[in-house]
Amino acid sequence: MANKNKNPSEEAEKLNKKIKTLQQQLKKANKSIDAIKNGNIDALVIQGKKDIKVYTEKTADKTYRILIEKMHEGAVTLNEEGTILYCNSYFAHLVNLPLQKVIGEKFKKFIGDSSKERLDALIKLGWKSPSQDEITLYTNEARSTCVLMSVNTVSLNNTPVLSIILTDLTIQNNNKNEMERRAKELEQKNKELENANKDLTSFTYISSHDLQEPLRKIQNFVTVLLEEEEGNLSEIGKGYFSSLSKTAKRMQALIEDLLLYSRTKTSDHKFEKTDLNLIIDEVTNEYEEVIKEKKATIEAANLGKVRIIRFQLHQLMQNLISNSLKFSKPQTAPRIIIKSRHVPGSKLINEKLSSQINYCHITYTDNGIGFDPQYNERIFEVFQRLHGQNEYKGTGMGLAICKRIIENHNGIITASGKVNKGTRFDMYIPDS
């Protein structure tokens, strides 16, 4: 009943409007089809419900389009008028606009004023040969992004177009700034290190002259008093002067060890291929009297050659052998065994060693009083003594010097032992 009451003229008018709308849509569709047939359109970009799809004239372009869409660089195609025929999603991200609002715009619209002259020169050159330069992109929020723009010509359906790849330099520039900041910090640290070395040189001079000279005078003075005035001194007085002499000697020994410790770091590092047995023979000759007195034996056969700082390794062996003779067990003849082998780092179980290089592994063991395993690391620290001065003489510097010497060789040294079960040192020196 309701349809019968409608005015026929109103129905006809509505139908005519729909027909006109459909005709306009058909006209636009025909224009698009004609443009595709004539090669005037590079691609169709359609906004779907979930994403944007790019349809090209040739299905062979599909793999290329997918690759361009996945890459983390902006990709743009321009015609001779500088109009954007195509761009990927990453370029739209760089300029912070939806993809459909970028295609069809002039590329120059997204370039900062400071870069427009460079852009013109780059595009002009790009039509002739591949070229690149840094330019500044601007977003719709006036946010700038520095990019590396690479330009080249390609043929699209027998029509030359300009292909542009834009690489975001933000991370690269941030890394560059960070490297410059760290370089300045390193320069400052080097200056501080130079000043520290100057202070160390001054300390060395003072230790060598100003500190040792008074100690020598004290020792000489005490010696003269004890020799020439012995009859005039009481036993208590003699004891005082004797203690003073011993204290001065310990102080002088400490200064000499400190000097030796500092020199192992600052002295010239001249590496040379050296037979380790020659060094052991030299040190053995130096301790010949003590070795005979204690009936000690030193076993070191066929140690081979290794590239070392000769005088420093001599000092190291001197310190180790001296300790073995000093910390030997009463009523037991000291026995020292030194071995070496050349082994790939990949076969050594130590995270501080490189698996990419070979090492000379030197083992040093003795049958002395040993030490508590809890002090495996502590014994290499400066001034560390596990025994009182009255039990064993020394400054607590010997093993600290040994550690520094091995570090000068880019190696490591470890210690292990048990009370009254002897001590073992493992030294690893790069064998190159």
C-alpha distance (Angstrom), angle and dihedral (degrees) to the residues before:
residue distance angle dihedral
M1 . . .
A2 3.83 . .
N3 3.86 92.9 .
K4 3.80 91.1 53.0
N5 3.83 90.8 58.1
K6 3.91 94.0 55.7
N7 3.81 119.1 108.6
P8 3.87 110.1 -112.9
S9 3.82 91.5 -146.4
E10 3.85 91.8 57.2
E11 3.80 90.8 50.6
A12 3.80 90.9 51.4
E13 3.79 92.1 49.5
K14 3.82 92.1 52.8
L15 3.78 91.5 49.2
N16 3.80 91.6 50.3
K17 3.84 90.5 52.8
K18 3.80 91.9 51.3
I19 3.80 90.7 48.5
K20 3.82 91.5 51.8
T21 3.83 91.2 49.1
L22 3.79 91.9 50.3
Q23 3.82 90.7 47.4
Q24 3.82 90.9 53.5
Q25 3.81 91.7 48.9
L26 3.81 90.2 48.0
K27 3.80 90.7 49.5
K28 3.83 91.1 53.3
A29 3.80 91.3 46.7
N30 3.82 91.0 51.0
K31 3.81 90.4 50.3
S32 3.84 90.7 52.1
I33 3.83 91.0 48.0
D34 3.80 91.4 49.1
A35 3.82 90.5 48.6
I36 3.81 91.5 51.5
K37 3.84 90.8 48.2
N38 3.82 91.1 50.1
G39 3.83 92.7 48.8
N40 3.80 93.9 -115.4
I41 3.83 94.2 125.8
D42 3.78 122.8 65.2
A43 3.79 95.6 -166.7
L44 3.76 146.2 -22.7
V45 3.80 117.6 -116.5
I46 3.81 114.0 -159.5
Q47 3.77 124.6 -172.7
G48 3.80 107.5 -138.7
K49 3.79 128.7 -170.8
K50 3.81 92.8 -93.7
D51 3.81 106.9 19.7
I52 3.78 148.2 -8.1
K53 3.81 118.5 -84.7
V54 3.80 125.8 -158.7
Y55 3.83 117.4 -152.7
T56 3.79 118.6 -167.4
E57 3.78 130.7 -164.5
K58 3.78 92.5 -116.2
T59 3.78 122.6 47.2
A60 3.83 88.5 -146.8
D61 3.83 86.6 74.4
K62 3.81 91.6 63.5
T63 3.83 97.2 90.6
Y64 3.80 90.3 44.8
R65 3.80 91.8 50.4
I66 3.80 92.2 49.5
L67 3.80 90.4 50.5
I68 3.80 92.0 49.7
E69 3.80 91.6 48.8
K70 3.81 92.8 50.2
M71 3.80 97.8 47.7
H72 3.82 120.4 100.2
E73 3.79 93.4 -130.5
G74 3.77 131.4 82.5
A75 3.82 115.0 -102.8
V76 3.81 121.8 -165.6
T77 3.82 134.8 172.8
L78 3.82 118.6 -156.1
N79 3.77 132.9 -171.3
E80 3.81 122.9 -140.7
E81 3.82 91.1 -84.8
G82 3.80 91.4 57.0
T83 3.81 94.2 -109.1
I84 3.78 117.5 148.2
L85 3.80 107.6 -114.9
Y86 3.78 94.0 173.5
C87 3.80 139.6 -0.7
N88 3.77 133.5 173.2
S89 3.78 126.9 -121.4
Y90 3.80 93.4 -100.4
F91 3.81 92.2 61.0
A92 3.80 89.2 50.1
H93 3.82 86.4 51.7
L94 3.82 90.8 51.3
V95 3.81 92.1 54.8
N96 3.82 92.0 37.1
L97 3.80 96.3 -126.2
P98 3.82 134.9 119.3
L99 3.80 112.2 -94.5
Q100 3.80 94.1 -116.7
K101 3.82 90.7 57.1
V102 3.80 92.5 54.7
I103 3.82 102.4 50.2
G104 3.79 110.4 83.8
E105 3.82 94.2 24.9
K106 3.79 124.6 114.3
F107 3.82 109.1 -97.0
K108 3.80 90.5 -138.7
K109 3.80 88.7 66.1
F110 3.82 89.6 75.2
I111 3.81 96.5 48.7
G112 3.81 123.7 97.3
D113 3.80 118.0 -116.9
S114 3.80 91.8 -115.6
S115 3.82 90.4 59.0
K116 3.83 102.1 41.5
E117 3.80 95.4 93.0
R118 3.80 90.7 49.1
L119 3.83 88.8 47.4
D120 3.82 91.9 53.9
A121 3.79 91.5 49.0
L122 3.82 91.8 45.2
I123 3.81 94.2 50.0
K124 3.81 91.7 45.8
L125 3.77 90.1 52.1
G126 3.81 92.1 41.3
W127 3.80 92.3 62.6
K128 3.82 87.3 60.6
S129 3.81 104.0 36.7
P130 3.83 140.9 -11.2
S131 3.81 112.0 -75.6
Q132 3.78 141.8 159.7
D133 3.80 142.2 -163.7
E134 3.80 141.1 162.4
I135 3.79 116.4 -94.2
T136 3.80 137.1 167.0
L137 3.80 122.5 -112.6
Y138 3.81 120.9 -155.9
T139 3.79 125.0 -152.8
N140 3.78 127.7 -148.3
E141 3.84 85.5 -96.8
A142 3.82 92.0 57.2
R143 3.80 89.9 -109.7
S144 3.81 112.7 148.0
T145 3.80 127.3 -141.6
C146 3.79 124.2 -171.6
V147 3.82 111.2 -136.8
L148 3.78 138.4 175.3
M149 3.82 106.6 -124.3
S150 3.82 117.5 -154.7
V151 3.83 116.2 -169.8
N152 3.80 131.4 -166.1
T153 3.81 137.5 153.4
V154 3.80 122.8 -115.1
S155 3.77 132.7 178.1
L156 3.78 117.6 -115.5
N157 3.81 113.4 -173.3
N158 3.80 89.4 -23.7
T159 3.81 90.3 -52.1
P160 3.83 119.1 112.7
V161 3.80 114.8 -125.4
L162 3.79 132.4 174.5
S163 3.80 115.8 -109.7
I164 3.81 115.2 -156.1
I165 3.81 129.3 -170.4
L166 3.82 117.2 -168.8
T167 3.81 120.0 -162.6
D168 3.81 117.4 -162.0
L169 3.83 107.4 -125.9
T170 3.80 95.8 -171.6
I171 3.82 95.7 103.0
Q172 3.80 91.9 39.8
N173 3.80 91.8 51.2
N174 3.80 91.2 45.9
N175 3.81 89.1 51.9
K176 3.79 89.8 48.1
N177 3.80 91.1 51.5
E178 3.81 90.2 47.5
M179 3.82 90.8 50.3
E180 3.80 90.7 49.7
R181 3.81 90.0 49.8
R182 3.79 91.7 50.0
A183 3.81 91.0 45.7
K184 3.81 89.0 56.0
E185 3.81 90.1 48.3
L186 3.79 90.1 49.5
E187 3.79 90.4 49.2
Q188 3.80 89.5 51.6
K189 3.81 91.2 48.3
N190 3.81 89.9 50.0
K191 3.80 90.0 53.0
E192 3.80 89.8 49.8
L193 3.81 89.2 48.4
E194 3.81 90.8 50.8
N195 3.80 89.6 51.6
A196 3.81 89.9 47.9
N197 3.80 89.8 51.2
K198 3.79 89.9 50.5
D199 3.81 89.2 51.1
L200 3.80 89.3 48.5
T201 3.80 90.6 50.7
S202 3.79 89.4 51.2
F203 3.80 90.0 48.4
T204 3.80 90.2 50.1
Y205 3.79 91.3 52.0
I206 3.80 92.5 47.1
S207 3.81 91.2 46.6
S208 3.79 92.0 48.2
H209 3.78 95.5 48.8
D210 3.80 119.9 6.2
L211 3.84 97.0 42.1
Q212 3.78 101.5 35.9
E213 3.79 96.2 46.2
P214 3.86 94.9 62.8
L215 3.81 89.4 46.5
R216 3.79 91.4 53.2
K217 3.79 90.2 49.8
I218 3.82 91.2 50.1
Q219 3.81 91.0 51.1
N220 3.80 92.4 47.0
F221 3.80 91.4 46.7
V222 3.83 92.1 50.5
T223 3.81 91.8 46.4
V224 3.82 91.8 52.0
L225 3.80 92.0 47.4
L226 3.80 93.3 49.5
E227 3.81 92.4 47.5
E228 3.81 102.1 39.8
E229 3.81 101.8 29.2
E230 3.78 99.3 35.6
G231 3.81 92.7 117.4
N232 3.80 92.1 53.1
L233 3.81 95.3 50.6
S234 3.78 126.1 86.3
E235 3.78 119.8 -132.4
I236 3.79 88.9 -104.8
G237 3.80 90.5 52.2
K238 3.78 91.2 49.5
G239 3.80 88.5 51.5
Y240 3.79 91.6 52.5
F241 3.80 93.0 50.8
S242 3.81 91.2 44.7
S243 3.83 90.4 53.5
L244 3.81 89.9 46.9
S245 3.81 90.3 53.2
K246 3.81 92.5 49.4
T247 3.80 91.7 48.2
A248 3.80 91.3 51.1
K249 3.82 90.6 49.4
R250 3.83 91.4 50.6
M251 3.80 90.4 48.5
Q252 3.78 91.2 50.6
A253 3.81 91.4 48.2
L254 3.81 90.1 49.9
I255 3.81 92.0 51.1
E256 3.81 91.0 48.5
D257 3.82 90.9 50.8
L258 3.82 91.4 48.2
L259 3.78 89.3 51.5
L260 3.79 90.6 49.0
Y261 3.83 90.8 48.5
S262 3.82 92.1 52.3
R263 3.80 93.3 44.5
T264 3.80 92.8 54.5
K265 3.82 86.9 65.2
T266 3.79 101.1 38.8
S267 3.81 101.8 36.4
D268 3.81 122.2 99.3
H269 3.79 112.9 -82.3
K270 3.79 103.6 -138.3
F271 3.80 108.9 173.9
E272 3.78 120.1 -157.9
K273 3.80 136.5 167.0
T274 3.79 104.1 -100.7
D275 3.80 136.0 178.6
L276 3.80 105.9 -121.7
N277 3.81 91.3 -151.4
L278 3.80 90.1 64.4
I279 3.82 90.1 56.7
I280 3.81 92.0 48.6
D281 3.82 90.4 49.7
E282 3.82 91.1 51.4
V283 3.81 93.6 50.4
T284 3.82 91.6 44.4
N285 3.80 90.1 55.2
E286 3.82 90.3 50.8
Y287 3.83 90.9 55.5
E288 3.80 95.3 37.8
E289 3.82 95.6 122.6
V290 3.82 95.1 47.6
I291 3.81 91.0 45.4
K292 3.81 90.8 53.4
E293 3.79 92.3 44.3
K294 3.81 92.5 52.8
K295 3.81 94.2 34.7
A296 3.79 88.6 -126.4
T297 3.81 124.3 173.5
I298 3.80 126.7 -150.4
E299 3.82 117.6 -162.6
A300 3.80 114.9 -165.5
A301 3.79 114.0 144.0
N302 3.83 125.9 170.0
L303 3.80 98.2 -10.3
G304 3.80 91.5 162.6
K305 3.77 131.1 -151.0
V306 3.79 129.2 -54.7
R307 3.82 135.0 173.7
I308 3.82 105.4 -104.2
I309 3.80 145.9 143.3
R310 3.78 93.9 -95.5
F311 3.82 103.2 -152.4
Q312 3.82 91.6 44.3
L313 3.79 94.5 53.4
H314 3.80 87.4 47.1
Q315 3.81 87.7 56.1
L316 3.81 91.0 47.9
M317 3.81 93.8 53.0
Q318 3.79 89.3 44.0
N319 3.81 90.5 56.2
L320 3.82 94.8 45.6
I321 3.81 95.4 47.2
S322 3.81 91.0 44.6
N323 3.82 89.5 53.6
S324 3.81 92.5 47.8
L325 3.80 91.1 52.5
K326 3.80 92.6 44.5
F327 3.82 97.2 44.9
S328 3.81 96.4 43.7
K329 3.79 120.4 133.9
P330 3.81 118.0 -101.5
Q331 3.81 114.3 -100.2
T332 3.82 90.2 10.6
A333 3.78 122.7 105.4
P334 3.83 110.1 -126.8
R335 3.80 114.5 -112.7
I336 3.81 120.6 -165.9
I337 3.82 123.2 -172.4
I338 3.81 120.9 -169.7
K339 3.81 121.9 -174.5
S340 3.78 135.9 168.1
R341 3.79 137.7 -169.3
H342 3.79 136.1 176.7
V343 3.79 112.2 -124.4
P344 3.85 138.3 166.1
G345 3.79 114.1 -105.5
S346 3.82 89.1 -126.9
K347 3.82 89.0 68.9
L348 3.81 94.9 51.6
I349 3.80 119.8 89.0
N350 3.79 103.3 -140.6
E351 3.81 125.0 108.7
K352 3.82 91.3 -148.2
L353 3.81 91.6 62.6
S354 3.80 124.3 81.8
S355 3.79 117.2 -120.9
Q356 3.81 89.0 -151.7
I357 3.81 98.9 68.5
N358 3.81 139.2 51.4
Y359 3.80 123.9 -113.3
C360 3.76 139.1 -156.3
H361 3.81 103.0 -131.8
I362 3.81 111.0 -155.9
T363 3.81 119.1 -171.0
Y364 3.80 122.2 -164.5
T365 3.81 120.5 -172.9
D366 3.79 135.0 171.8
N367 3.80 137.5 177.8
G368 3.79 96.7 -127.3
I369 3.79 133.0 125.2
G370 3.81 92.2 -67.8
F371 3.81 121.8 -162.9
D372 3.79 142.5 -107.1
P373 3.87 109.6 -77.0
Q374 3.82 90.4 -129.6
Y375 3.83 87.5 74.4
N376 3.84 95.0 57.5
E377 3.83 91.4 118.4
R378 3.78 101.0 26.0
I379 3.81 95.4 62.9
F380 3.83 89.5 69.5
E381 3.81 93.5 57.5
V382 3.80 122.1 103.9
F383 3.85 115.3 -92.7
Q384 3.81 92.0 4.8
R385 3.80 112.6 149.1
L386 3.79 124.2 176.2
H387 3.82 92.3 -168.8
G388 3.80 134.6 48.4
Q389 3.81 122.5 -100.5
N390 3.79 89.7 -113.5
E391 3.83 91.7 57.3
Y392 3.80 99.9 45.2
K393 3.77 129.2 4.8
G394 3.79 120.4 -127.6
T395 3.79 146.2 101.8
G396 3.82 100.9 -113.1
M397 3.82 91.0 -117.0
G398 3.82 102.3 102.2
L399 3.81 100.4 88.5
A400 3.82 92.4 37.3
I401 3.81 86.6 58.8
C402 3.82 89.8 48.1
K403 3.80 91.4 53.0
R404 3.81 92.6 49.3
I405 3.80 91.0 49.4
I406 3.82 91.8 53.6
E407 3.82 90.0 46.2
N408 3.82 88.5 53.5
H409 3.80 85.3 59.5
N410 3.85 90.6 51.4
G411 3.80 88.4 -113.6
I412 3.79 137.9 113.6
I413 3.80 135.5 -121.7
T414 3.80 126.6 -156.4
A415 3.81 132.2 -174.8
S416 3.78 132.5 -151.8
G417 3.77 132.3 174.5
K418 3.78 149.8 136.9
V419 3.77 130.4 -134.3
N420 3.82 109.0 -83.4
K421 3.82 90.0 -4.4
G422 3.79 99.3 92.9
T423 3.80 133.5 -112.5
R424 3.80 134.1 -86.8
F425 3.81 128.1 -160.4
D426 3.82 122.7 -166.0
M427 3.79 115.7 -161.4
Y428 3.81 124.1 -173.0
I429 3.81 117.6 -165.7
P430 3.84 122.0 178.4
D431 3.79 108.2 -106.5
S432 3.80 105.0 -145.1
